[in-house]
Amino acid sequence: MRRFHPMPFGAQIVEGAVQFSLWAPSVREVTLLIDGAERPMTAEAGGWHRLTDQQAQAGSLYRYRIEGGLSIPDPASRFQPDDIEGPSLVVDPGAFVWTDADWRGRPWEEAVIYEAHVGTATPDGTFAALTTKLDHLRDLGVTALELLPVADFPGDRGWGYDGVLHYAPDHAYGTPEDLKRLIDEAHRHGIMVFLDVVYNHFGPSGNYLPTYAASFFTERHQTLWGAGINFDGRTSPVVRDYFVHNALYWLEEYHFDGLRLDAVHAIADDSSRHVIGELAERVRAGLPEREIHLVLENAANEARWLERDGDGRPSLHTAQWTDDTHHAWHRLLTDEADGYYADYDDPAGHLARCLAEGFAYQGEFSAHERATRGEPSAHLPPSAFVNFLQNHDQIGNRAQGERLDVLTTPAKLALARAGLLLSPQIPMLFMGEEWQASTPFQYFVDFPDPELSQAVKDGRRREFGGFGGFGAEDIPDPTSRQTFLRSRLDWEETEQSPHADVLADTRALLLLRRERIVPLTMTRFRGGEVFRPAPETLDVRWTFDGGSLRFVAHFGEGEAVLAGPGSSDAIWSSPGIEPASDIRLRPWTGAFLVGRP
């Protein structure tokens, strides 16, 4: 099987020739530079410049010259073999032969997500090297591999959130064929693959769009990264198409199973049809036969995007990362109360509300944000929320990039691990978390501009102004290659103590999830409720058509006594805890119980 997504941008192979299309409404003249030749492009209505070249072919290198001066890569380039400043490569998507013709994806309720940064997930840091780890993920119980952004960014190392060429897999990780091979092989292992995409900004280096398509951006909206992307102005249809086609491109041409949309709260769009809504509608309409999952990062906690239809399926977006759950767990585990953690002054109560209802903040005032935050979410099923104890942001945006095990005790982390993996929300692990990796995940970039690199260093120091205990001298240099190398996983740890024991525990919990939790969540959700026997004790109960699930946990001193399991079965409990006529919990212990319908 061969796959190809047609689009109005970039280089398309058509009937033995290549059609080049560039939207450049700010200029009159564009020349195609290809394989040492120069060919003028035809200016058409609406700011388009096009040329069909009979000599061009797959493998041809090309650029666009703007009005006889600046030469630029294609903003819809499918590959940049020499990074973002080099020429674009004509790619024939049909050259790759897929073997997963029968793959339609997996139901969302089965998702166990593994977030990975390609460059540090393996010693080689490539798509090909990550492919060799699929056996590990399958045997662990992972059903979805989520890649941090791979859109081409400046240099050879970075998190991916500074991408400027949204259609080109980063050259440092391998070729387009290498990425397709990773996805094809993942599907053979029964593993979905998701991609993190960034539609709220372009990176600060290598974005030439303002020089030839000024109306791609607008001063009407200001963001953390400068002028906002023009999603709602006069020329916005082309801009919106650039991103909607990008989503469809990854889902069709690369056969990704879903996308994680970065920071949609930072997408300014005052039109009557918000671009993330249009994107979801076009994806649902265009790929109705597949299980496609669209996940949001949305600090605004807008439940409106997560609504279900009459059959319980997502109308638009599938789920949202729930920072609230992370923040509540983190404050419980570490007692840290700086920055946004200050909003979680009742962490057990906030955690309980998250587990039962989705969001902790559903319209309440946030002191940290100095505004009300969130919308009611209790009517949504638990599967509308992705929970995690760690992710790239929450580790990497610490001064030293420390993982959670450095900040808490093994006993506390064991309870939190079970609380994450056995709750009915969709769990996500950050790479290496399954064995309690000792390597940090630090912030790193590779900008070629010395002034920009210095600005990043200075900004990194300022970023910790709201957090106590961090000094500028404590923060690793994000531009140093050593910072990047320190962040690479050490896979030999998986066979060493205590990492091997944590890995075994994670594997056992995910097996239990597959056998006892997923069958419940595949049935209709009837509601969640919370009981608080004591301020630091929680008793959360979920009801489904297929039965009930209960999580009890005690985070305080002394002993907490809760009502017994009744007719429910205790499927997991902390060491030494045996639910009987009542449930007696010592500090930092808990249990999960499953009941029949």
RASUL-V921003 format. One record per pair of residues at least 12 apart in sequence whose C-alpha atoms are under 10 Angstrom apart, sorted by the first residue. I is the first residue (numbers start at 1). GAP is how many residues later the second one is. Records with the same first field share a line. If there is no record, write none. Layout:
BEGIN
I=GAP, GAP
END
This chain:
BEGIN
1=93, 94, 95, 96, 97, 98, 99, 100
2=91, 92, 93, 94, 95, 96, 97, 99, 251
3=89, 90, 91, 92, 93, 94, 95, 246, 249, 250, 251, 252
4=88, 89, 90, 91, 92, 245, 248, 249, 250, 251
5=88, 89, 240, 241, 243, 244, 245, 246, 247, 248, 249
6=239, 242, 243, 246, 247
7=14, 69, 234, 235, 238, 239, 241, 242
8=12, 13, 14, 15, 40, 68, 230, 233, 234, 237
9=12, 13, 14, 39, 41, 65, 66, 67, 68, 229, 232, 233, 236, 237
10=12, 13, 40, 64, 65, 66, 67, 68, 78, 80, 157
11=39, 40, 41, 45, 46, 47, 51, 63, 65, 66, 67, 77, 78, 79, 80, 81
12=40, 45, 46, 66, 78, 79, 80, 81
13=39, 40, 43, 44, 45, 77, 78, 79, 80, 81
14=38, 39, 40, 43
15=39
16=37, 38, 39, 40, 41, 42
17=35, 36, 37, 38, 39, 40, 41
18=33, 34, 35, 36, 37, 38, 39, 40, 42, 72, 74
19=31, 32, 33, 34, 35, 37
20=12, 21, 29, 30, 31, 32, 33, 36, 42, 44, 54, 70
21=20, 21, 27, 28, 29, 30, 31, 53, 55
22=19, 21, 25, 26, 27, 28, 29, 42, 52, 53, 54, 190, 191
23=20, 21, 23, 24, 25, 26, 27, 52, 186, 189, 190, 193, 215, 216
24=19, 22, 23, 24, 25, 42, 185, 186, 187, 188, 189, 190, 191, 192
25=18, 19, 20, 21, 22, 23, 24, 186, 187, 188, 189, 190, 191, 210
26=21, 40, 183, 184, 185, 186, 187, 188, 189, 190
27=16, 20, 21, 22, 39, 40, 184, 185, 186, 187
28=14, 15, 16, 19, 20, 21, 38, 39, 184
29=12, 13, 14, 20, 36, 37, 38, 39
30=12, 13, 18, 19, 20, 34, 35, 36, 37, 38, 39, 41, 182
31=18, 19, 20, 32, 33, 34, 35, 36, 37, 38, 40
32=17, 18, 19, 21, 30, 31, 32, 33, 34, 39
33=28, 29, 30, 31, 32, 38, 39, 54
34=19, 21, 22, 26, 27, 28, 29, 30, 53, 54, 55, 56
35=20, 21, 24, 25, 26, 27, 28, 52
36=24, 25, 26
37=25
38=24, 25, 26, 27
39=12, 14, 25, 26
40=24, 25
41=12, 23, 24
46=189, 192
47=165, 166, 188
56=34
57=32, 33, 34, 35
58=31, 32, 33, 34, 35, 37
59=29, 30, 31, 32, 33
60=27, 28, 29, 30, 31
61=12, 18, 19, 20, 25, 26, 27, 28, 29, 30
62=12, 15, 24, 25, 26, 27, 28
63=14, 22, 23, 24, 25, 26
64=23, 24
66=145, 146
67=145
70=138, 141, 142
71=14, 15, 16, 137
72=12, 13, 14, 15, 16, 134, 135, 136, 137, 140
73=12, 13, 14, 15, 16, 92, 133, 134, 135
74=13, 14, 15, 91, 93, 94, 134, 135
75=13, 89, 90, 91, 92, 93, 132, 133, 134, 167
76=12, 88, 89, 90, 91, 92, 166, 170
77=12, 13, 14, 75, 88, 89, 90, 91, 92
78=12, 13, 14, 15, 73, 74, 87, 88, 89, 90, 91, 92, 97, 98
79=12, 72, 73, 86, 87, 88, 89, 90, 91, 92, 95, 96, 97
80=72, 85, 87, 88, 89, 90, 91, 92, 95, 96
81=87, 88, 89, 90, 91, 93, 94
82=73, 88, 89, 90
83=69, 70, 71, 72, 73, 82, 85, 87, 88, 89, 123
84=68, 69, 70, 71, 79, 80, 81, 84, 86, 87, 121, 122, 123
85=69, 70, 120, 121, 122
88=80
89=79
91=85, 86
93=83, 84, 160, 161
94=159
95=82
96=80, 81, 82, 84, 85
97=80, 83, 84, 87
98=82, 83, 85, 86, 87, 156, 157
99=82, 85, 86, 88, 89
100=83, 84, 85, 86, 87, 88, 155
101=83, 86
102=85
103=81, 84, 85, 87, 89, 152, 154, 187, 188
104=83, 88, 151, 153, 185, 186, 187, 188
105=39, 82, 85, 86, 87, 88, 150, 151, 152, 153, 184, 185, 186, 187, 188
106=37, 38, 81, 84, 85, 86, 151, 184, 185, 186, 187
107=183, 184, 185, 186, 415
108=35, 36, 183, 184, 185, 205, 206, 210, 211, 275, 276, 318, 413, 414
109=273, 274, 275, 315, 316, 317, 405, 408, 409, 410, 411, 412, 413, 414
110=32, 33, 34, 273, 316, 317, 403, 404, 407, 408, 409, 411, 412
111=30, 31, 32, 33, 34, 80, 81, 182, 272, 275, 314, 315, 316, 317, 403, 407
112=28, 29, 30, 31, 32, 33, 79, 80, 274, 309, 313, 314, 315, 316, 317, 398, 401, 402
113=24, 28, 29, 30, 31, 32, 33, 78, 79, 80, 81, 273, 274, 275, 313, 314, 315, 316, 317, 318
114=23, 27, 28, 29, 30, 31, 32, 33, 79, 80, 277, 313, 314, 315, 316, 317, 318, 319, 320
115=29, 30, 31, 32, 33, 79, 80, 81, 275, 276, 277, 313, 314, 315, 316, 317, 318
116=14, 29, 30, 31, 32, 33, 275, 276, 313, 314, 315, 316
117=13, 29, 30, 31, 32, 33, 41, 42, 43, 275, 313, 314, 324, 370, 371
118=12, 28, 29, 30, 31, 32, 41, 42, 54, 55, 313, 370
119=29, 31, 37, 38, 39, 40, 41, 53, 54, 365, 366, 368, 369, 370
120=37, 38, 39, 311, 321, 364, 365, 366, 367, 368, 369, 370
121=12, 310, 311, 366, 367, 368, 369, 370
122=366, 367, 368, 369
123=362, 365, 366, 367, 368
124=49, 364
125=32, 47, 48, 49, 363, 364
126=44, 45, 46, 47, 48, 49, 52, 53
127=45, 46, 47, 48, 49, 50, 51, 52, 53, 54, 55, 56
128=45, 46, 47, 49, 50, 51, 52, 53, 54
129=44, 45, 49, 53
130=43, 49, 52
131=47, 48, 50, 51, 52, 53, 54, 55
132=50, 53, 54
133=53, 358
134=48, 51, 52, 53, 54, 55, 56, 57
135=51, 54
137=49, 52, 54, 297, 370
138=48, 51, 52, 53
139=50, 368, 371, 372
140=294, 363, 364, 366, 367, 368, 369, 370, 371
141=50, 365, 366, 367, 368, 369, 370, 371, 372, 373
142=48, 49, 50, 285, 286, 287, 365, 368, 369
143=43, 44, 46, 47, 48, 49, 50
144=42, 43, 46, 47, 48, 49, 50, 113, 114, 284
145=38, 41, 46, 47, 48, 49, 50, 112, 283, 284, 286
146=46, 47, 48, 49, 50, 110, 111, 112, 113, 114, 282, 283, 284, 285
147=13, 46, 47, 48, 49, 50, 112, 113
148=12, 13, 46, 47, 48, 49, 50, 112, 114, 244
149=12, 13, 14, 17, 20, 21, 45, 46, 47, 48, 49, 111, 113
150=12, 13, 15, 16, 17, 18, 19, 20, 21, 22, 23, 29, 45, 46, 47, 48
151=12, 13, 14, 15, 16, 17, 18, 19, 20, 44, 45, 46, 47
152=12, 13, 14, 15, 16, 17, 18, 19, 20, 21, 51, 54
153=12, 13, 15, 16, 17, 18, 19, 49, 50, 51, 52, 53, 54, 292, 293, 294
154=16, 49, 50, 51, 52, 53, 291, 292, 293, 294, 295
155=15, 16, 17, 50, 290, 291, 292, 293
156=14, 15, 16, 17, 289, 290, 291, 325
157=13, 15, 16, 287, 288, 289, 290, 322, 323, 324, 327, 328
158=285, 286, 287, 288, 289, 320, 321, 326
159=233, 234, 237, 283, 284, 285, 286, 287, 325
160=36, 37, 38, 43, 285
161=35, 36, 37, 38, 39, 40, 41, 42, 101, 284
162=36, 39, 40, 41, 42, 43, 44, 45, 283, 285
163=34, 35, 36, 38, 39, 40, 41, 42, 43, 44
164=34, 37, 38, 39, 40, 41, 42, 43, 44, 45
165=37, 38, 41, 42
166=31, 32, 33, 36, 76, 77, 80, 81, 84
167=75, 76, 78, 79, 80, 82, 83
176=78
177=77
179=75
180=73, 74, 75, 76
181=73
182=72
183=71, 72, 73, 74
184=70, 71, 72
187=68, 69, 70
191=66
192=63, 64, 65, 66, 99, 100, 101
193=58, 61, 62, 63, 64, 65, 66
194=56, 57, 61, 62, 63, 64, 65, 66, 98, 99, 100, 101
195=52, 55, 56, 61, 62, 63, 64, 65, 66, 99, 100
196=62, 63, 64, 65, 66, 99, 100, 101
197=46, 49, 50, 53, 62, 63, 64, 65, 66
198=45, 62, 63, 64, 65, 66
199=30, 41, 43, 44, 45, 47, 48, 62, 63, 64, 65, 67, 68, 76, 77
200=23, 24, 25, 28, 29, 61, 62, 63, 64, 65, 66, 67, 68
201=16, 22, 23, 24, 25, 26, 27, 28, 61, 62, 65, 66
202=23, 24, 26, 27
203=22
204=21, 22, 243, 248
205=242, 243, 244, 247
206=241, 242
213=26
214=16
215=14, 15, 18, 19, 20, 21, 24
216=12, 13, 14, 15, 17, 19, 20, 22, 23, 24, 26
217=12, 13, 14, 16, 18, 19, 22
218=12, 13, 14, 15, 18
220=12, 13, 48
221=46, 47, 48, 49
222=44, 45, 46
223=43, 44, 45
224=42
225=41
228=38, 39, 40, 41
229=38, 39, 40
230=37, 38, 39
231=12, 36, 37, 38, 39, 40, 42, 43, 44
232=36, 37, 38, 39, 40, 41, 42, 43
233=36, 37, 38
236=35, 39
237=38
239=36
240=34, 35, 36, 38, 39
241=34, 37, 38
243=32, 33, 36
244=31, 32, 34, 35, 36, 37, 38, 39
245=34, 37, 38
246=33
247=12, 14, 32, 33, 35, 36, 47
248=31, 34, 35, 38, 39
251=32, 36, 41
252=31, 34, 35
255=37
256=36, 37
257=33, 34, 35, 36, 37
258=33, 34, 35, 36, 37, 60
259=33, 34, 35, 36, 37, 58, 59
260=33, 34, 35, 36, 37, 57, 58, 59, 60, 61
261=15, 33, 34, 35, 36, 37, 56, 59
262=33, 34, 35, 36, 59
263=33, 34, 35, 36, 37
264=12, 32, 33, 34, 35, 36
265=31, 32, 33, 34, 35, 36, 37
266=31, 32, 33, 34
267=31
276=20, 29, 40, 41
277=28, 38, 39, 40
278=38
279=15, 37, 38
280=12, 13, 14, 25, 35, 36, 37, 38
281=34, 35, 36
282=34
283=33
284=30, 31, 32, 33
292=25, 26
293=21, 23, 24, 25, 26
294=12, 20, 22, 23, 24, 25, 26
295=21, 22, 23, 24, 25, 26, 89, 90, 91
296=21, 22, 23, 24, 25, 26, 89, 90
297=22, 23, 24, 25, 26, 89
298=22, 23, 24, 25, 76
299=21, 22, 23, 24, 25, 74, 75
300=61, 62, 63, 72, 73, 74, 75
301=19, 20, 21, 22, 23, 57, 58, 59, 60, 61, 62, 72, 73, 74, 75, 76
302=18, 57, 60, 61, 71, 72, 73, 74, 75
303=16, 17, 55, 56, 59, 71, 72, 73, 74, 75, 76, 77, 81
304=12, 13, 71, 72, 73
305=12, 13, 14, 15, 79
306=12, 13, 14, 71, 74, 75, 78, 79
307=12, 70, 72, 73, 74, 77
308=71, 72, 73, 76
311=213
312=68, 69, 211, 212, 213
314=70
317=67
318=65, 66, 67, 68
319=61, 62, 63, 64, 65, 66, 67, 106, 107
320=38, 63, 64, 65, 66, 67, 106
321=63, 64, 65, 66, 67, 105, 106, 107
322=32, 36, 37, 38, 62, 63, 64, 65, 66, 103
323=31, 36, 37, 62, 63, 64, 65, 66, 71
324=16, 17, 19, 20, 23, 26, 27, 29, 30, 31, 34, 35, 36, 37, 63, 64
325=19, 22, 25, 26, 27, 28, 29, 30, 33, 34, 35, 60, 61, 62, 63, 64, 95
326=15, 25, 28, 61, 62, 63, 64, 65, 68, 94
327=13, 14, 15, 16, 17, 20, 23, 24, 33, 61, 62, 63, 67
328=13, 15, 16, 17, 18, 19, 20, 21, 22, 23, 24, 25, 26, 32, 61
329=15, 18, 19, 21, 22, 59, 60, 61, 84, 87, 90, 91
330=14, 17, 21, 59, 60, 64, 74, 77, 78, 86
331=12, 13, 14, 15, 16, 17, 20
332=12, 13, 14, 15, 16, 19, 76, 80, 84, 204, 223, 224
333=14, 56, 71, 72, 74, 75, 76, 79, 80, 82, 83, 222, 255
334=70, 71, 72, 73, 74, 75, 78
335=12, 72, 73
336=71, 131, 132
337=130, 131
338=30, 126, 127, 128, 129, 130, 131
339=29, 30, 125, 126, 127, 128, 129
340=26, 27, 28, 29, 126, 127
341=27, 126
342=24, 25, 26
343=18, 22, 23, 24, 25, 26
344=16, 17, 22, 23
346=189, 190
347=13, 188, 189
348=184, 186, 187, 188, 189, 190, 205, 206, 207, 208
349=181, 182, 183, 186, 187, 188, 189
351=187, 189
352=176, 177, 178, 179, 180, 185, 186, 187, 188, 189, 199, 200
353=25, 175, 176, 177, 185, 187
354=23, 24, 28, 31, 33, 71, 186
355=23, 27, 30, 32, 64, 65, 68, 69, 70, 173, 174, 175, 185, 186, 187, 196
356=21, 22, 24, 25, 26, 67, 68, 69, 171, 172, 173, 174, 183, 184, 185, 186
357=19, 20, 21, 22, 23, 24, 25, 28, 170, 171, 172, 173, 185
358=18, 19, 20, 21, 22, 23, 24, 25, 26, 27, 28, 29, 67, 170
359=15, 16, 17, 18, 19, 26
360=13, 14, 15, 16, 17
361=12, 13, 14, 15, 16
362=12, 13, 14, 15, 16
363=12, 13
378=149, 150, 151
379=146, 147, 148, 149
380=145, 146, 147, 148
381=43, 44, 140, 143, 144, 145, 146, 147, 161, 163
382=41, 42, 43, 44, 139, 143, 145, 146, 160
383=41, 42, 43, 44, 138, 139, 142
384=40, 41, 42
385=39, 40, 41, 42
386=34, 38, 39, 40, 41, 42
387=32, 33, 34, 36, 37, 38, 39, 40, 41, 42
388=28, 29, 31, 32, 33, 37, 38, 39, 40, 41, 42
389=14, 15, 24, 27, 28, 30, 31, 38, 39, 40, 41, 44
390=13, 14, 38, 39, 40, 41, 43
391=12, 37, 38, 39, 40, 42, 50
392=38, 39, 49, 50, 51
393=48, 49, 50
394=47
395=35, 45, 46, 47, 48
396=44, 45, 46, 47, 48, 91
397=44, 45, 46, 63, 66, 67
398=42, 43, 44, 45, 62, 65, 66, 69, 72, 77
399=43, 44, 61, 62, 64, 65, 68, 70, 71, 72, 73, 74, 75, 76, 77
400=40, 41, 42, 43, 70, 74, 75, 76, 83
401=38, 39, 40, 41, 42, 74, 75, 82, 86
402=36, 37, 38, 39, 40
403=27, 29, 30, 33, 34, 35, 36, 37, 38, 39
404=29, 32, 33, 34, 36
405=28, 31, 32, 33
406=30, 32, 34
410=26, 92
411=163, 164, 176, 177, 178
412=143, 175, 176, 177
413=23, 175
414=88, 91, 92, 160, 174, 175
415=138, 139, 140, 158, 159, 173, 174, 175, 176
416=137, 172, 173, 174
417=12, 16, 17, 85, 88, 89, 92
418=87, 88, 91, 92, 95, 133, 154, 155, 156, 172, 173, 174
419=90, 132, 133, 134, 171, 172, 173
420=89
421=85, 88, 89, 90, 91, 92, 96
422=87, 88, 89, 90, 91, 92, 94, 95, 96, 127, 128, 129, 149, 150, 169, 170
423=90, 94, 95, 98, 117, 119, 126, 127, 128, 169
424=89, 93, 94, 96, 97, 118, 125
425=92, 93, 96
426=92, 95
427=83
431=58
432=56, 57, 58, 59, 61, 62, 67, 71
433=66, 69, 70, 73
434=60, 65, 66, 67, 68, 69, 70, 71, 72, 73
435=56, 58, 59, 60, 61, 62, 63, 64, 65, 66, 67, 68, 69, 70, 71, 72
436=57, 58, 62, 63, 64, 65, 66, 67, 70
437=52, 53, 54, 56, 57, 61, 62, 65, 66
438=49, 51, 52, 55, 61
439=46, 47, 48, 49, 50, 51, 54
440=43, 44, 46, 47, 48, 49
441=42, 43, 44, 45, 46, 47, 48
442=33, 34, 35, 36, 41, 42, 43, 44, 45, 46
443=17, 32, 33, 34, 35, 36, 37, 40, 41, 44
444=12, 13, 32, 33, 34, 35, 36, 37, 38, 39, 40, 41, 43
445=12, 32, 33, 34, 35, 36, 38, 39
446=32, 33, 34, 35, 38
447=32
448=31
450=29
453=24, 25, 26, 27
454=23, 24, 25
456=21, 22, 23
457=15, 18, 19, 20, 21, 22
458=14, 19
460=12, 15, 16, 17, 18
461=12, 13, 14, 15, 16
509=63
512=59, 60
513=58
516=33, 55, 77, 78
517=30, 31, 32, 54, 77
519=25, 27, 28
520=22, 23, 24, 25, 26, 27, 28, 29, 74, 75, 76, 77
521=21, 22, 23, 24, 25, 26, 27, 28
522=22, 23, 24
523=20, 21, 22, 23, 24
524=19, 20, 21, 22, 23
525=17, 18, 19, 20, 21, 22, 23
526=16, 17, 18, 19, 20, 21, 22
527=14, 15, 16, 17, 21
528=12, 13, 14, 15, 16, 20, 21, 22
529=12, 13, 14, 21
530=12, 20, 21
531=21, 31
532=20, 30
533=21, 27, 28, 29, 30
534=20, 21, 22, 26, 27, 28
535=19, 20, 21
536=17, 18, 19, 20, 21, 24, 51, 52
537=15, 16, 17, 18, 19, 22, 23, 24, 25, 48, 50, 51, 53
538=13, 14, 15, 16, 17, 22, 24, 52
539=12, 13, 14, 15, 23, 24, 51, 52, 53
540=12, 13, 52
541=51, 52, 53
542=52
543=51, 52, 53, 54
544=51, 52, 53
545=51, 52
546=49, 50, 51
547=21, 47, 48, 49, 50
548=20, 45, 46, 47, 48, 49
549=19, 20, 21, 22, 43, 44, 45, 46, 47
550=15, 18, 19, 20, 41, 42, 43, 44, 45
551=19, 21, 22, 39, 40, 41, 42, 43
552=21, 31, 33, 37, 38, 39, 40, 41
553=20, 21, 31, 32, 33, 34, 35, 36, 37, 38, 39
554=30, 31, 32, 33, 34, 35, 36, 37
555=30, 31, 32, 33, 34, 35
556=29, 30, 31, 32, 33
557=29, 30, 31
558=27, 28, 29
559=25, 26, 27, 28, 29, 30
560=23, 24, 25, 26, 27, 29
561=21, 22, 23, 24, 25
562=17, 19, 20, 21, 22, 23
563=16, 17, 18, 19, 20, 21
564=15, 16, 17, 18, 19, 20
565=14, 15, 16, 17, 18, 27, 28, 29, 30
566=13, 14, 15, 16, 27, 29
567=26, 27, 28, 29
568=24, 25, 26, 27, 28
569=23, 24, 25, 26, 27
570=21, 22, 23, 24, 25
571=20, 21, 22, 23
572=18, 19, 20, 21, 22
573=12, 16, 17, 18, 19, 20
574=12, 14, 15, 16, 17, 18
575=14, 15, 16
576=13
577=12, 13, 14
578=12, 13
579=12, 13, 14
END
